[in-house]
């Protein structure tokens, strides 16, 4: 890999991620003024259910495509056809059941019935975009991915705003319906790019590979969604949709760190397999060091200035939740560590460990939320997510090093930036509690951030930064 290849691709993915997944952040000035906290909460709860239903209604059959690409077989087109056929069949069968029991599901999911009818089309679009990413990411088509996903997201955003402004009632439904109608054209474009890869060469071996890989990962995939988003569902169930809306504001600011993490991971994936297959472990560890210190730089900015950004962007009725932004950010730093160690499990195809670890992490998150939300409200969810991600990262390290016995990046590489971030969060809270006024506090935080940038320069060893 060229020295700057990782960061060149990461830059493309990160730009696309900011323009797509960061719409939860970018849309804050508009949505928090067009919607009440309760309405905003329902929209975010709806989006939490979409990836969960995508896995459940399709039996997770769409998730093995990128892994099969790295098998370097000449029958990838047949495997893609097998995936499309099985996913479509599962989706059709389970969708009929979902419609049949829609009344019960509405109460169980905490969503009004009008929103229930939008779940199925959103799930279908979600699966198509996932297949698009899985086909083109291994080919390092970062620009194509960035362009297509960005256009889809912005068209959906424009459609959502138009829906709310034109609707005479039920703004949550109007926003979501507008998002779907706005983005559907570019979902069709993704289908257009996928079709040339399909070949009529499906075999029983494809079916066996698909289910042997995808089915064991269902608990893992669901647990990932539970850890990242399910807290809003639980807040909605325990404290109400208004609290879910407040929490979502803090989450959508802190969530920006996950975009940086995901961009780095997506860019690093092809090179990770190359390093592991060829035994270039020193190069792998060098890139991991670059990644974790880059994550620290992004986390430092959000820890210091996330609340101020929220004050500027979010409507005043949402400001009460900004005090937990730094906790959400620290949770996503733990999420980065899980990515680093958890990917070794997929590399050796011992996927039985992934659902166990993810199940423990998801179960821990649910249990802690049920225990603490009734006493401490939505703020407890930020802390329970931190605990769950750190537990998963720890289990991933233990399994990788002592059970699978594959190359495992040393803790001395990944822990220093995490400790530095914890110290920075403590200092930031001290500055906030000192009551020194906005201008002096910003000045102190600016000095702290400059110090953090210096740490990144010194500790990462990234020539990219020094050139």
MARRO-148917 format. One record per residue (C-alpha): x, y, z. Coordinates in steps of 0.5 Angstrom, whole numbers, padded with zeros to 4 digits, always signed. Each point is the difference from the previous one (the first is absolute). Layout:
! residues N
XYZ
...
This chain:
! residues 467
+0000+0000+0000
+0003+0007-0002
+0001+0004+0007
-0006+0005-0001
-0004-0006-0003
-0004-0001+0006
-0001+0007+0002
-0002+0002-0008
-0006-0005+0000
-0002+0002+0008
+0000+0007-0003
-0005-0002-0005
-0004-0005+0005
+0000+0006+0005
-0003+0005-0005
-0005-0005-0002
-0002-0002+0007
+0000+0008+0003
-0005+0001-0006
-0004-0006+0001
+0000-0003+0007
+0001+0007+0003
-0006+0003-0002
-0003-0002+0007
+0005+0006+0002
-0001+0004-0006
-0007+0000+0000
+0000+0002+0008
-0002+0008-0002
-0006-0002-0004
-0003-0006+0003
+0001+0002+0007
-0004+0007-0002
-0005-0004-0004
-0001-0006+0005
-0002+0000+0007
+0005-0005+0004
-0006-0005+0000
+0000+0000-0008
+0007+0000+0000
+0001-0006+0004
-0005-0004-0004
+0004+0002-0006
+0006-0003+0003
-0003-0006+0003
-0003-0002-0007
+0007+0001-0003
+0003-0005+0006
-0005-0005-0002
+0002+0000-0008
+0006-0004+0001
-0003-0005+0005
-0005-0002-0005
+0005+0000-0006
+0003-0006+0004
-0006-0003+0003
-0004+0000-0006
+0005-0002-0005
+0003-0005+0005
+0007+0004-0001
+0001-0003-0007
+0003+0006-0003
+0006+0001+0005
+0005-0005-0004
+0001+0003-0006
+0006+0004+0002
+0003-0006+0003
-0001-0004-0006
+0004+0005-0004
+0006-0001+0004
+0000-0008-0002
+0002+0002-0007
-0004-0005-0003
-0002+0001-0007
-0008-0001+0001
-0001+0006+0004
-0006+0002-0005
-0003-0007+0002
+0000+0002+0007
-0003+0007+0000
-0006-0003-0004
-0001-0006+0005
+0001+0006+0005
-0006+0004-0003
-0004-0006-0001
+0000-0002+0007
+0000+0007+0003
-0006+0002-0004
-0004-0007+0001
+0001+0001+0008
-0002+0007+0000
-0006-0001-0004
-0002-0006+0005
+0001+0004+0006
-0003+0006-0002
-0006-0003-0001
+0000-0002+0007
+0002+0007+0002
-0006+0003-0003
-0005-0006+0003
+0002+0002+0007
+0001+0007-0001
-0004+0002+0005
+0004-0004+0006
+0006+0003-0003
-0002+0007+0000
-0001-0001+0008
+0007-0004+0000
+0004+0005-0004
-0003+0006+0003
-0001+0003-0006
-0007+0003-0003
-0003-0005-0005
+0001+0005-0006
+0007+0000+0001
+0000-0008+0000
-0002+0000-0007
+0006+0004-0002
+0005-0005+0003
+0000-0005-0005
+0002+0004-0006
+0005+0003+0004
+0003-0007+0002
+0000-0001-0008
+0004+0006-0001
+0005-0001+0006
+0001-0007-0003
+0002+0002-0007
+0004+0005+0002
+0004-0005+0005
+0001-0004-0006
+0003+0006-0004
+0005+0001+0005
+0002-0007+0001
+0001-0001-0008
+0004+0007-0001
+0004+0001+0007
+0004-0006-0001
+0002+0003-0007
+0002+0006+0003
-0005+0004-0004
-0001+0005+0006
-0002+0006-0005
-0005-0004-0003
-0003-0002+0007
+0001+0007+0002
-0004+0003-0005
-0006-0005-0001
-0001+0000+0008
+0001+0008+0001
-0005+0001-0006
-0005-0005+0003
+0001+0003+0007
-0001+0007-0002
-0006-0001-0005
-0003-0003+0006
+0001+0005+0005
-0003+0005-0005
-0006-0004-0001
-0001-0001+0008
+0000+0008+0001
-0004+0001-0006
-0005-0005+0003
+0000+0003+0007
-0001+0007-0003
-0006-0002-0005
-0004-0005+0005
-0006+0002+0004
+0001-0005+0005
+0004-0006+0003
+0007+0004-0001
+0004-0007+0002
-0003-0004-0006
+0000+0006-0005
+0008+0001+0001
+0001-0008+0000
-0004-0001-0007
+0003+0006-0003
+0007-0003+0002
-0002-0006-0004
-0003+0003-0006
+0006+0005+0000
+0006-0006+0000
-0004-0005-0004
+0003+0002-0007
+0007-0001+0003
-0001-0006+0003
-0002-0002-0008
+0006+0002-0002
+0004-0004+0005
-0004-0006-0003
+0002+0002-0007
+0007-0001+0002
-0001-0006+0004
-0003-0004-0006
+0006-0001-0005
+0003-0004+0006
-0006-0005+0000
+0002-0007-0003
-0005-0006-0001
+0005-0005+0003
-0003-0001+0007
+0002-0006+0003
-0002-0004+0007
+0007+0002+0002
-0002+0007+0000
-0006-0001+0004
+0004-0004+0005
+0005+0005+0001
-0005+0006+0000
-0004-0003+0006
+0007-0003+0004
+0002+0007+0000
-0006+0004+0000
-0004-0004+0005
+0005+0000+0006
+0001+0008-0001
-0007+0001+0002
+0001+0001+0007
+0006+0004-0001
-0003+0005-0005
-0006+0001+0004
+0004+0001+0006
+0004+0005-0004
-0006+0004-0001
-0003-0001+0007
+0007+0003+0002
+0000+0006-0005
-0008+0002+0000
-0004-0004+0004
+0000+0004+0007
-0004+0005-0004
-0006-0006+0000
+0001-0001+0007
+0000+0007+0002
-0007+0001-0004
-0003-0006+0003
+0002+0002+0007
+0001+0007+0000
-0004+0002-0006
+0001+0003-0007
+0002+0007+0003
+0006-0003+0004
+0002-0004-0006
+0000+0006-0004
+0004+0004+0005
+0005-0006+0000
+0000+0000-0008
+0003+0007+0000
+0006-0002+0004
+0001-0006-0003
+0000+0003-0007
+0005+0005+0002
+0005-0006+0003
-0002-0005-0006
+0005+0005-0004
+0006-0004+0003
-0003-0007-0003
+0000+0003-0007
+0007+0001+0001
+0001-0007+0002
-0004-0003-0005
+0004+0004-0005
+0006-0003+0002
-0002-0007+0001
-0003+0000-0007
+0006+0003-0003
+0005-0005+0004
-0004-0006-0002
+0003-0002-0006
+0007+0001+0002
-0002-0004+0007
-0001-0006-0004
+0006+0001-0004
+0005+0001+0006
-0003-0006+0004
+0000-0005-0006
+0007+0002-0002
+0003+0001+0008
+0001+0007-0001
-0001+0001+0008
+0004+0006+0001
-0003+0004-0006
-0007-0002+0003
+0002+0003+0007
+0003+0006-0003
-0007+0001-0003
-0004-0001+0006
+0004+0005+0004
-0001+0005-0005
-0007-0002+0000
-0001+0001+0008
+0003+0006+0000
-0004+0003-0005
-0006-0002+0003
+0003+0003+0007
+0001+0007-0004
-0008+0000-0003
-0002-0002+0007
+0004+0005+0004
-0004+0005-0005
-0007-0002+0002
+0002-0001+0007
+0002+0007+0001
-0005+0004-0005
-0006-0005-0001
-0004+0003+0005
+0001+0007-0003
-0001-0002-0007
-0007-0003+0003
-0001+0007+0003
+0000+0003-0007
-0003-0005-0004
-0006-0003+0004
-0006+0003+0002
+0000+0003+0008
-0005-0006+0002
+0005-0005-0002
+0006+0003+0004
-0001-0004+0007
+0003-0006-0004
+0007+0003-0002
+0003-0002+0007
+0001-0007-0002
+0003+0001-0007
+0007-0001+0003
-0002-0007+0002
-0003-0002-0006
+0007+0002-0003
+0004-0004+0004
-0005-0006-0001
+0001+0000-0007
+0008+0000+0001
-0001-0006+0003
-0004-0002-0006
+0006+0001-0004
+0004-0005+0005
-0005-0005-0002
+0001+0000-0007
+0007+0000+0000
+0000-0007+0004
-0007-0003-0002
+0002+0000-0007
+0005-0005+0001
-0006-0005+0002
-0003+0001-0007
+0007-0001-0003
+0001-0007+0002
-0007-0001-0001
-0001-0002+0007
-0007+0004+0000
-0003-0004+0006
+0004+0004+0005
-0003+0007-0003
-0007-0002+0002
+0002-0002+0006
+0004+0007+0002
-0005+0004-0004
-0006-0003+0004
+0004+0001+0007
+0001+0007-0002
-0007+0001-0002
-0003-0004+0006
+0004+0005+0004
-0002+0006-0003
-0008-0002+0000
+0001-0002+0008
+0004+0006+0002
-0006+0004-0004
-0005-0003+0004
+0003+0000+0006
+0002+0008+0000
-0005+0003-0005
-0005+0000+0005
+0004+0004+0005
+0005+0004-0004
-0004+0001-0006
+0003+0001-0007
+0006+0002+0002
+0002-0007+0003
+0000-0003-0007
+0006+0004-0002
+0004-0004+0006
-0003-0007-0002
+0002+0001-0007
+0007+0002+0002
+0000-0007+0005
-0002-0004-0005
+0005+0002-0006
+0006-0001+0005
-0003-0006+0002
+0000-0003-0007
+0007+0003-0002
+0003-0004+0006
-0003-0006-0002
+0002+0001-0007
+0007+0001+0002
+0000-0006+0005
-0003-0005-0006
+0004+0003-0005
+0007-0001+0004
-0001-0006+0004
-0006-0004-0003
+0001+0001-0008
+0008+0001+0001
+0000+0005-0006
+0004+0006+0000
-0003+0005+0005
+0002+0007+0000
+0003+0002+0007
-0004+0004+0005
+0006+0004+0000
-0002+0003-0007
-0007+0001+0002
-0001+0002+0007
+0004+0006+0001
-0005+0004-0005
-0006-0002+0004
+0004+0002+0007
+0001+0006-0003
-0007+0001-0002
-0002-0001+0007
+0004+0005+0003
-0002+0005-0005
-0007-0001+0001
+0001+0001+0008
+0004+0006-0002
-0006+0003-0004
-0005-0002+0005
+0004+0004+0005
+0001+0006-0004
-0008+0000-0001
-0001+0000+0007
+0005+0006+0002
-0006+0005-0003
+0006+0004-0003
-0005+0002-0006
-0001-0002-0007
+0006+0004-0003
+0005-0002+0005
-0002-0007+0000
+0001-0001-0008
+0007+0003+0001
+0002-0005+0005
-0003-0006-0004
+0003+0003-0006
+0007-0001+0003
-0002-0007+0002
-0002-0002-0007
+0007+0003-0002
+0003-0004+0005
-0004-0006-0003
+0002+0001-0007
+0007+0000+0002
-0001-0007+0004
-0002-0002-0007
+0006+0002-0004
+0005-0002+0005
-0004-0007+0002
-0003-0003-0007
+0006+0000-0004
-0004+0002-0006
+0004+0003-0006
-0006+0003-0002
-0001+0005+0005
+0007+0002+0000
+0001+0001-0008
